[in-house]
Amino acid sequence: MSERLSVQVCYALANEQALIAVELPPGATLKQAIEASGILQRYPQIDLDTQKVGVFGKLKSLDTVLADHDRVEIYRPLLVDPKVSRQRRVEKTRKAGSIEGRRWQNRDSR
């Protein structure tokens, strides 16, 4: 096992993504990785008290101990509920009259 952990810290906006490699001592936490990456200075809108964080797509707390080659992710708050967004896309497709939109209608109304 190596002396230091190699992890990546990532944060994505709609038009920009940041992926920063960080070397940390063994036993380092998720919060220490975020602070060591300098991403909080690069993106001052990040608020760790309210935004969710995780490792490889799984939500984790800031005091989670990291393993070698983990990818720390900082998640943005959703602007639209995914269920509402999906419903809007289906309605738009139905209005356009495509087969895909009709697939979700009752058989009587097709």
FENLINQUI-V324829 format. One record per helix or strand of 3 or more residues. SS is the DSSP state (hx for helix, st for strand). FROM is the first residue (numbers start at 1). LEN is the number of residues. Records with the same first field share a line. If there is no record, write none. Layout:
SS=FROM-LEN ; FROM-LEN
//
This chain:
st=4-9 ; 17-9 ; 53-3 ; 58-3 ; 71-4
hx=30-8 ; 39-4 ; 82-15 ; 99-4 ; 107-3
//
